[in-house]
Amino acid sequence: MEEQVVKRSEGEDLKFRGQKIASTSREMTNLSISSFLMGKRQALWELIQIYRTEEGQYVVAARDSAGGQQAFVCSGPAEVVAALKGSGGEMCWLARDALLDAGGELQEELSREG
């Protein structure tokens, strides 16, 4: 697996060994929506990427239209879905597309969530 570096607006960049398993952008889906990530209100999401680390964890990275970048380490599929839902409990279409793009257990967790 390759070394990955995910930029973060606040804090140090996140470095890990892993593989990108999903990437979706507002340009790809033609959506203009706002949402929450880990309880923080975002401007319009422009890019969501999901990585699988060598250790079996997930990294969720998001960039918003204001240039803000966030990245979160998640221990499993349920935590990834929770991160993409944020404290508002709803998930935007861009986040759903990222989970569908990832497939496997992340897509299954999305199905269970409804």
N, C-alpha and C positions, 0 to 999 in steps of 0.2 A: 504494500500500500504506500501511496505517496505521502510526503509531508504536505499538510495543508496549512494555510495561514488565512484566518478570517479576521478582517478588520472590525474594530469596535470603536464607536465614537467616544465612549466613556470607558476608560480602563485600557489595559494592554491588549494587543492583538492576541487572538486565541490560536495557539499552534498545536497541531496534533497530527498523527498519522492516520489516514483514513481515505475513504472514497466518497465522492459526491454521488448520491443516489437519486436526487431530485433537484430540479431547478425550474422555476417558473417566474415569469415576469409580467408586469402589467401590459407591456407591449405584446406579449404572446397571447394574453387572454383578452386584451382590449377592455379591461375593466378600470373604472375610476372609483374606487371605494376607500373608505377609511376603516381602520379596525384597531385592535389592541394586541399587543404582544407582551406576555407576562405582566399584564395589568397596566402597561404604559400606553397611553394614547399615541398613536402614530399619525403622521401626515399620511398621504396616500402611499401604500406599499408599492414599491416598484419591482422588488426582487425578493423571492424567498428561495433559499437553498437548504437542503437537508443532506447531511453527511452521516456515514456510518464509520465509527472509529475502529481502530485495530482492537481495542478492548471491548467492542460490542456495544458501546454507547452511541448516542445520536447527538449531532450538533445541528441546531436550527439557527440559521443566519438570515437576517432580514435587513433590507435597505429601504428607506422611505424617500419620498419625493423631496424632502428637505435636506437630503444627504446624510441623515442619521443612519448609523449602522449598529446593529445589535447581534449578539451571538449567545446562545445558551446551550449548555451541556445537559442532555436528558438521559436518564438511565434506561428508559424503555419506551415502547410505543404509546402507552397511556400518558406519559409525561410529555411526549412530543405533542400529542393532541391537546393536552392542557395548556402547553406553552402557546400554541397557535390560537387557542380560544381566548386566553387571557382571563382577567377577572370579570369581564363582561359576559362570559359564558357563550359567546357566539363566535363563529368562525366565518371569515370572509371567503369569497370564492377563490381568491388567489391562494389562500392557505389550503383549501380543499384540493385545488389542482396540484399543489405540491405533494400532498399526501397520496393522491391518485397516481402521480408520476413516480413516486417512490415504490409503490406496489407492496407486495408481501405483507408482512405483519403490520405495517403502518396503514395500509389500505384496509386491512381487516379491522383494525382498531377504529378507524373512521366509520366503517359499516356498523360496528357495535354501538357507536355513539349516536347513530341515526342521522 
